[in-house]
Amino acid sequence: MLRVITERLGDRYRLDLHGTLGGEWVAVLEQHWRSIMDGSSAKVTLVLSNVDFIDPDGERLLQRM
């Protein structure tokens, strides 16, 4: 399970991730990130301190982000 807490301040976003970044949750995070970035020049900060596992697909998403 992955929980994403999103905070916005102007064009800056902070995504605080909690749980596992793997499996089906990779697609959920990617969709959320793309909705933020769609047509904008937003700056996104990821907080991974509460993530307990990242699978290879999750690692590839983080590299794209």
A tleap script that builds the chain and sets N, CA, C and O, in Angstrom:
source leaprc.protein.ff14SB
mol = sequence {
  NMET LEU ARG VAL ILE THR GLU ARG LEU GLY
  ASP ARG TYR ARG LEU ASP LEU HIE GLY THR
  LEU GLY GLY GLU TRP VAL ALA VAL LEU GLU
  GLN HIE TRP ARG SER ILE MET ASP GLY SER
  SER ALA LYS VAL THR LEU VAL LEU SER ASN
  VAL ASP PHE ILE ASP PRO ASP GLY GLU ARG
  LEU LEU GLN ARG CMET
}
set mol.1.N position { 0.847 -1.180 0.000 }
set mol.1.CA position { 0.000 0.000 0.000 }
set mol.1.C position { 0.891 1.242 0.000 }
set mol.1.O position { 1.953 1.260 0.621 }
set mol.2.N position { 0.447 2.257 -0.693 }
set mol.2.CA position { 1.174 3.518 -0.754 }
set mol.2.C position { 0.213 4.654 -0.437 }
set mol.2.O position { -0.881 4.741 -0.995 }
set mol.3.N position { 0.639 5.508 0.458 }
set mol.3.CA position { -0.125 6.707 0.789 }
set mol.3.C position { 0.700 7.901 0.332 }
set mol.3.O position { 1.895 7.981 0.616 }
set mol.4.N position { 0.059 8.832 -0.378 }
set mol.4.CA position { 0.744 10.024 -0.868 }
set mol.4.C position { 0.048 11.245 -0.280 }
set mol.4.O position { -1.132 11.485 -0.536 }
set mol.5.N position { 0.786 12.005 0.502 }
set mol.5.CA position { 0.269 13.260 1.046 }
set mol.5.C position { 0.846 14.370 0.187 }
set mol.5.O position { 2.063 14.528 0.092 }
set mol.6.N position { -0.035 15.136 -0.436 }
set mol.6.CA position { 0.385 16.178 -1.372 }
set mol.6.C position { 0.136 17.553 -0.769 }
set mol.6.O position { -0.973 17.867 -0.338 }
set mol.7.N position { 1.182 18.360 -0.749 }
set mol.7.CA position { 1.064 19.742 -0.310 }
set mol.7.C position { 1.453 20.638 -1.480 }
set mol.7.O position { 2.431 20.373 -2.179 }
set mol.8.N position { 0.683 21.696 -1.684 }
set mol.8.CA position { 0.960 22.615 -2.787 }
set mol.8.C position { 1.147 24.026 -2.258 }
set mol.8.O position { 0.386 24.499 -1.414 }
set mol.9.N position { 2.168 24.684 -2.768 }
set mol.9.CA position { 2.402 26.082 -2.473 }
set mol.9.C position { 2.810 26.749 -3.781 }
set mol.9.O position { 3.966 26.665 -4.196 }
set mol.10.N position { 1.865 27.406 -4.421 }
set mol.10.CA position { 2.118 28.011 -5.728 }
set mol.10.C position { 2.382 26.937 -6.767 }
set mol.10.O position { 1.553 26.055 -6.990 }
set mol.11.N position { 3.563 27.020 -7.410 }
set mol.11.CA position { 3.911 26.026 -8.428 }
set mol.11.C position { 4.823 24.932 -7.856 }
set mol.11.O position { 5.445 24.184 -8.609 }
set mol.12.N position { 4.898 24.844 -6.531 }
set mol.12.CA position { 5.727 23.836 -5.874 }
set mol.12.C position { 4.835 22.809 -5.187 }
set mol.12.O position { 3.848 23.147 -4.532 }
set mol.13.N position { 5.212 21.551 -5.357 }
set mol.13.CA position { 4.479 20.447 -4.747 }
set mol.13.C position { 5.428 19.616 -3.902 }
set mol.13.O position { 6.585 19.410 -4.268 }
set mol.14.N position { 4.941 19.152 -2.798 }
set mol.14.CA position { 5.692 18.229 -1.947 }
set mol.14.C position { 4.856 16.958 -1.853 }
set mol.14.O position { 3.718 16.984 -1.386 }
set mol.15.N position { 5.431 15.849 -2.300 }
set mol.15.CA position { 4.765 14.552 -2.227 }
set mol.15.C position { 5.458 13.734 -1.147 }
set mol.15.O position { 6.609 13.326 -1.304 }
set mol.16.N position { 4.752 13.501 -0.060 }
set mol.16.CA position { 5.279 12.743 1.066 }
set mol.16.C position { 4.733 11.319 0.942 }
set mol.16.O position { 3.541 11.083 1.138 }
set mol.17.N position { 5.620 10.374 0.615 }
set mol.17.CA position { 5.215 8.998 0.351 }
set mol.17.C position { 5.362 8.151 1.611 }
set mol.17.O position { 6.343 8.264 2.345 }
set mol.18.N position { 4.368 7.304 1.842 }
set mol.18.CA position { 4.360 6.397 2.996 }
set mol.18.C position { 4.009 4.998 2.513 }
set mol.18.O position { 2.994 4.811 1.842 }
set mol.19.N position { 4.837 4.011 2.848 }
set mol.19.CA position { 4.506 2.627 2.519 }
set mol.19.C position { 5.424 2.045 1.466 }
set mol.19.O position { 6.636 2.262 1.485 }
set mol.20.N position { 4.826 1.300 0.544 }
set mol.20.CA position { 5.561 0.538 -0.463 }
set mol.20.C position { 5.377 1.154 -1.844 }
set mol.20.O position { 4.253 1.373 -2.294 }
set mol.21.N position { 6.496 1.431 -2.510 }
set mol.21.CA position { 6.449 1.911 -3.888 }
set mol.21.C position { 6.807 0.733 -4.782 }
set mol.21.O position { 7.957 0.548 -5.178 }
set mol.22.N position { 5.790 -0.049 -5.083 }
set mol.22.CA position { 5.975 -1.241 -5.896 }
set mol.22.C position { 4.640 -1.729 -6.409 }
set mol.22.O position { 3.582 -1.306 -5.944 }
set mol.23.N position { 4.709 -2.629 -7.379 }
set mol.23.CA position { 3.484 -3.223 -7.918 }
set mol.23.C position { 2.547 -2.182 -8.492 }
set mol.23.O position { 2.970 -1.264 -9.194 }
set mol.24.N position { 1.274 -2.336 -8.186 }
set mol.24.CA position { 0.239 -1.443 -8.720 }
set mol.24.C position { 0.397 0.001 -8.258 }
set mol.24.O position { -0.127 0.914 -8.897 }
set mol.25.N position { 1.112 0.216 -7.157 }
set mol.25.CA position { 1.249 1.562 -6.598 }
set mol.25.C position { 2.164 2.442 -7.437 }
set mol.25.O position { 2.086 3.668 -7.362 }
set mol.26.N position { 3.019 1.835 -8.225 }
set mol.26.CA position { 3.883 2.610 -9.117 }
set mol.26.C position { 3.019 3.366 -10.128 }
set mol.26.O position { 3.235 4.554 -10.367 }
set mol.27.N position { 2.056 2.684 -10.710 }
set mol.27.CA position { 1.166 3.320 -11.693 }
set mol.27.C position { 0.314 4.411 -11.044 }
set mol.27.O position { 0.049 5.441 -11.663 }
set mol.28.N position { -0.109 4.191 -9.816 }
set mol.28.CA position { -0.915 5.190 -9.102 }
set mol.28.C position { -0.097 6.459 -8.891 }
set mol.28.O position { -0.584 7.563 -9.137 }
set mol.29.N position { 1.151 6.304 -8.433 }
set mol.29.CA position { 2.002 7.478 -8.223 }
set mol.29.C position { 2.315 8.163 -9.548 }
set mol.29.O position { 2.312 9.391 -9.623 }
set mol.30.N position { 2.584 7.382 -10.593 }
set mol.30.CA position { 2.889 7.990 -11.886 }
set mol.30.C position { 1.709 8.807 -12.402 }
set mol.30.O position { 1.894 9.911 -12.916 }
set mol.31.N position { 0.523 8.280 -12.271 }
set mol.31.CA position { -0.664 9.008 -12.725 }
set mol.31.C position { -0.827 10.316 -11.932 }
set mol.31.O position { -1.142 11.356 -12.510 }
set mol.32.N position { -0.615 10.261 -10.632 }
set mol.32.CA position { -0.727 11.462 -9.797 }
set mol.32.C position { 0.326 12.494 -10.209 }
set mol.32.O position { 0.012 13.675 -10.359 }
set mol.33.N position { 1.572 12.051 -10.391 }
set mol.33.CA position { 2.657 12.942 -10.790 }
set mol.33.C position { 2.367 13.575 -12.155 }
set mol.33.O position { 2.552 14.778 -12.340 }
set mol.34.N position { 1.914 12.760 -13.102 }
set mol.34.CA position { 1.621 13.297 -14.443 }
set mol.34.C position { 0.478 14.312 -14.396 }
set mol.34.O position { 0.487 15.284 -15.152 }
set mol.35.N position { -0.503 14.101 -13.520 }
set mol.35.CA position { -1.602 15.068 -13.406 }
set mol.35.C position { -1.100 16.407 -12.864 }
set mol.35.O position { -1.627 17.458 -13.230 }
set mol.36.N position { -0.103 16.376 -12.008 }
set mol.36.CA position { 0.502 17.606 -11.500 }
set mol.36.C position { 1.294 18.296 -12.604 }
set mol.36.O position { 1.211 19.515 -12.757 }
set mol.37.N position { 2.059 17.531 -13.369 }
set mol.37.CA position { 2.968 18.084 -14.369 }
set mol.37.C position { 2.275 18.449 -15.677 }
set mol.37.O position { 2.853 19.175 -16.485 }
set mol.38.N position { 1.078 17.978 -15.906 }
set mol.38.CA position { 0.376 18.180 -17.174 }
set mol.38.C position { 0.230 19.670 -17.497 }
set mol.38.O position { -0.564 20.380 -16.880 }
set mol.39.N position { 1.003 20.118 -18.463 }
set mol.39.CA position { 0.887 21.489 -18.936 }
set mol.39.C position { 1.408 22.544 -17.965 }
set mol.39.O position { 1.078 23.722 -18.107 }
set mol.40.N position { 2.204 22.151 -16.993 }
set mol.40.CA position { 2.707 23.135 -16.040 }
set mol.40.C position { 4.218 23.004 -15.893 }
set mol.40.O position { 4.832 22.047 -16.364 }
set mol.41.N position { 4.783 23.978 -15.238 }
set mol.41.CA position { 6.221 23.931 -14.945 }
set mol.41.C position { 6.422 23.748 -13.440 }
set mol.41.O position { 7.325 24.341 -12.849 }
set mol.42.N position { 5.587 22.937 -12.841 }
set mol.42.CA position { 5.632 22.713 -11.401 }
set mol.42.C position { 6.953 22.082 -10.980 }
set mol.42.O position { 7.573 21.330 -11.732 }
set mol.43.N position { 7.356 22.400 -9.787 }
set mol.43.CA position { 8.536 21.791 -9.171 }
set mol.43.C position { 8.020 20.820 -8.110 }
set mol.43.O position { 7.207 21.190 -7.263 }
set mol.44.N position { 8.498 19.583 -8.162 }
set mol.44.CA position { 8.020 18.539 -7.260 }
set mol.44.C position { 9.168 18.063 -6.377 }
set mol.44.O position { 10.253 17.745 -6.863 }
set mol.45.N position { 8.912 18.020 -5.090 }
set mol.45.CA position { 9.843 17.459 -4.117 }
set mol.45.C position { 9.247 16.172 -3.592 }
set mol.45.O position { 8.091 16.146 -3.170 }
set mol.46.N position { 10.027 15.103 -3.614 }
set mol.46.CA position { 9.584 13.816 -3.091 }
set mol.46.C position { 10.235 13.573 -1.733 }
set mol.46.O position { 11.439 13.761 -1.563 }
set mol.47.N position { 9.423 13.155 -0.779 }
set mol.47.CA position { 9.929 12.790 0.544 }
set mol.47.C position { 9.754 11.284 0.669 }
set mol.47.O position { 8.633 10.775 0.687 }
set mol.48.N position { 10.876 10.580 0.754 }
set mol.48.CA position { 10.855 9.115 0.763 }
set mol.48.C position { 11.180 8.522 2.127 }
set mol.48.O position { 11.342 7.307 2.242 }
set mol.49.N position { 11.277 9.345 3.155 }
set mol.49.CA position { 11.723 8.858 4.462 }
set mol.49.C position { 10.778 7.845 5.091 }
set mol.49.O position { 11.188 7.097 5.978 }
set mol.50.N position { 9.523 7.802 4.654 }
set mol.50.CA position { 8.562 6.845 5.199 }
set mol.50.C position { 8.230 5.712 4.232 }
set mol.50.O position { 7.239 5.006 4.414 }
set mol.51.N position { 9.065 5.539 3.198 }
set mol.51.CA position { 8.896 4.429 2.256 }
set mol.51.C position { 9.710 3.255 2.772 }
set mol.51.O position { 10.898 3.394 3.063 }
set mol.52.N position { 9.060 2.083 2.886 }
set mol.52.CA position { 9.776 0.927 3.431 }
set mol.52.C position { 10.278 -0.041 2.362 }
set mol.52.O position { 11.062 -0.937 2.673 }
set mol.53.N position { 9.843 0.120 1.099 }
set mol.53.CA position { 10.305 -0.769 0.031 }
set mol.53.C position { 10.061 -0.106 -1.310 }
set mol.53.O position { 9.014 0.505 -1.522 }
set mol.54.N position { 11.031 -0.224 -2.225 }
set mol.54.CA position { 10.885 0.271 -3.593 }
set mol.54.C position { 11.319 -0.849 -4.527 }
set mol.54.O position { 12.454 -1.319 -4.456 }
set mol.55.N position { 10.398 -1.280 -5.416 }
set mol.55.CA position { 10.758 -2.333 -6.368 }
set mol.55.C position { 11.415 -1.702 -7.606 }
set mol.55.O position { 11.453 -0.477 -7.720 }
set mol.56.N position { 11.933 -2.523 -8.533 }
set mol.56.CA position { 12.611 -1.972 -9.721 }
set mol.56.C position { 11.743 -1.017 -10.549 }
set mol.56.O position { 12.255 -0.027 -11.070 }
set mol.57.N position { 10.444 -1.295 -10.678 }
set mol.57.CA position { 9.565 -0.374 -11.412 }
set mol.57.C position { 9.455 0.964 -10.680 }
set mol.57.O position { 9.424 2.021 -11.310 }
set mol.58.N position { 9.397 0.913 -9.362 }
set mol.58.CA position { 9.359 2.128 -8.556 }
set mol.58.C position { 10.636 2.936 -8.714 }
set mol.58.O position { 10.591 4.164 -8.790 }
set mol.59.N position { 11.775 2.254 -8.763 }
set mol.59.CA position { 13.053 2.936 -8.976 }
set mol.59.C position { 13.085 3.628 -10.328 }
set mol.59.O position { 13.562 4.758 -10.431 }
set mol.60.N position { 12.588 2.972 -11.360 }
set mol.60.CA position { 12.570 3.580 -12.696 }
set mol.60.C position { 11.653 4.801 -12.712 }
set mol.60.O position { 11.975 5.805 -13.348 }
set mol.61.N position { 10.521 4.727 -12.023 }
set mol.61.CA position { 9.630 5.895 -11.961 }
set mol.61.C position { 10.329 7.056 -11.266 }
set mol.61.O position { 10.265 8.187 -11.748 }
set mol.62.N position { 10.983 6.804 -10.164 }
set mol.62.CA position { 11.677 7.864 -9.447 }
set mol.62.C position { 12.740 8.512 -10.339 }
set mol.62.O position { 12.935 9.726 -10.279 }
set mol.63.N position { 13.420 7.730 -11.155 }
set mol.63.CA position { 14.409 8.305 -12.079 }
set mol.63.C position { 13.736 9.210 -13.096 }
set mol.63.O position { 14.267 10.272 -13.422 }
set mol.64.N position { 12.564 8.807 -13.608 }
set mol.64.CA position { 11.841 9.649 -14.579 }
set mol.64.C position { 11.338 10.929 -13.918 }
set mol.64.O position { 11.333 11.996 -14.531 }
set mol.65.N position { 10.924 10.812 -12.691 }
set mol.65.CA position { 10.374 11.968 -11.995 }
set mol.65.C position { 11.473 12.990 -11.730 }
set mol.65.O position { 11.209 14.043 -11.149 }
savepdb mol mol.pdb
quit
